[in-house]
Amino acid sequence: MKTAEVTLQTALDHKLTADEYELIKKHMGRNPNLLELGIFAAMWSEHCSYKSTRVHLRRFPTTGKYVVQGPGENAGVVDIGDGLTAVFKMESHNHPSYIEPVEGAATGVGGILRDVFTMGARPVASLDCLRFGHPSHEKTNYLVNGVVHGISHYGNCIGVPTVGGDTRFHECYNGNILVNVMNVGIAPRDKLFFGHASGVGNKIIYIGSKTGRDGIHGAVMASDSFGDESESKRPTVQVGDPFTEKLLLEACLEIFEAGIVEGIQDMGAAGLTSSSFEMASRGGSGISLHLDRVPAREERMQPYEFMLSESQERMLAVAKPENEQKIIDILKKWDLEAATIGEVEEGHKNVRLYFHGELVADMPVSPVVDAAPKYERPMQKPAYLAHTSAFNTASVPQPANLSETFYTLAGSLNLCGKNGSPSSTTRWSASTPSSAPATTRRFCVCREPRAGWRYRPAATNATSTSILTLAA
């Protein structure tokens, strides 16, 4: 299979630096082909490798009496007693949500849900922490309503409530909002599952939705800086389907209960690339994948697209040969795709990719997963902190009109109640959807002529996603 020649410009177009490109050639012992370069670019992106933040994240404690699983797996796990564990994951989906707020936020929720139930846990609650630009900014209303809709819609459809959150507004977020979501699940301590590909001859099974061309370069996009061309990056934002995810959740839990899977991982950022390479790395194994066997949603898809697509609601499982058909049967019962696309091999520690019988990539696992360069970026203490630290609250005079001051504070978007945000729209969905009232009374904040920001009670449908009224 012939591919275009890879040059320095090709690497730069993949958001790699010249030094990184030279390092890749050193690890490979040759010039990579386009597929191999794309895999390195995804796995060495900030989103996947934490190459700029790892030096800071390693300062946090990651072990303790109750820590069952620290960093390095699909999700963290802590012991909560009585033979149970809390499985949790938090993730940011900032850039995707700025480009396409509904799908960007929704797929952020979907991704952490899969990370949690991949460990064998049933998700029970979600939380979020959101930061938006100034209320008067031209995109704020659009972004707020889109993000809130994305989070609440996905949670409602799959049946996992958002139980709390924090939302703030400031002009420093005008050009790049922050969308952080978290999920917590419960699992028996003796029934946890991990993302390992080991056991020579074990089968690698693709499960979930079919693969399309959506989300290609998503991990690279999420790591990039933003400018005026951001709108052109919409095709790199994934499109989620929470109803399929609900089926995938129940199918996976049934597989776990049957005890017929050796390892499993979500296809999140970088899709099939991250799941296959990370599972091989944790298992200390070599694997082969036949990309023409991957269930495809579109015609004439190529190896580059199969490996870098970030189509949602997909998992990669490893099973013993005698359990292969059992897993496929369970997936088909839940009306989900299932196909054996590879196996764990001996004699090498590479990921070897085939397409219609032809070897199209042969890459050592360790450099791809573990050898991304680590950067210590320039830092300096913000000048405004000196003023903030020196501020004495006792110097603030008592207001002349306490009532007006109260309403002023209550009208601040950073202090007012936000019961229309995801924390209320999905709180009934997990266990008692029929008990949710048809309408719920909440307070929204509106700007009225000559009155400033004021609370205004409003009756709204329980699934309303609008949390702001920015009327002049």
Number of C-alpha atoms within 10 A of each C-alpha: 7 7 9 9 10 15 14 14 13 16 20 14 11 19 18 22 15 13 10 18 21 15 16 23 13 11 16 16 9 10 17 21 17 20 21 21 22 24 24 24 28 30 27 27 25 21 22 20 19 19 18 16 15 14 13 10 11 10 8 7 8 12 11 10 7 12 15 16 19 15 11 10 18 26 23 22 27 19 18 15 11 8 11 16 24 23 30 25 20 21 15 21 22 21 26 29 28 28 22 23 26 26 24 26 30 30 27 27 30 24 26 26 33 31 27 30 30 27 30 27 30 22 26 20 22 28 20 24 15 19 21 25 23 18 18 11 15 11 15 22 19 13 20 27 18 22 25 26 24 25 32 27 23 27 26 22 18 21 23 26 27 28 18 16 18 14 19 16 18 15 16 12 16 19 16 19 26 19 26 20 26 22 29 24 23 22 22 16 21 9 15 18 22 19 26 23 33 26 18 15 15 22 27 27 24 25 27 28 22 18 24 20 20 19 25 25 26 28 27 23 24 22 19 14 9 16 9 7 7 14 12 9 17 19 16 22 26 24 19 23 18 22 15 19 24 21 18 25 24 16 22 29 17 16 17 22 12 11 13 17 22 21 20 28 28 29 26 28 27 27 27 28 24 23 25 27 25 24 27 24 25 18 17 18 23 26 28 20 21 20 24 18 15 23 20 17 13 10 8 9 15 13 19 18 21 22 25 26 27 29 29 29 29 26 24 26 27 28 27 18 13 11 16 20 16 16 25 19 13 17 23 15 12 17 15 21 19 24 19 22 19 23 23 23 21 13 8 13 19 23 24 20 23 20 16 11 10 10 14 21 19 16 20 17 25 18 17 27 20 13 16 22 13 15 12 11 9 5 6 5 7 7 8 8 10 10 8 9 8 8 11 8 7 7 7 8 7 9 10 8 8 10 9 11 13 11 16 15 14 17 21 17 20 14 12 17 18 21 18 23 28 31 21 22 27 28 25 20 19 18 12 10 13 9 9 15 11 10 13 17 14 19 19 22 23 19 17 13 9 7 10 13 19 19 17 13 11 13 11 16 15 19 21 20 24 19 20 20 14 14 9 9
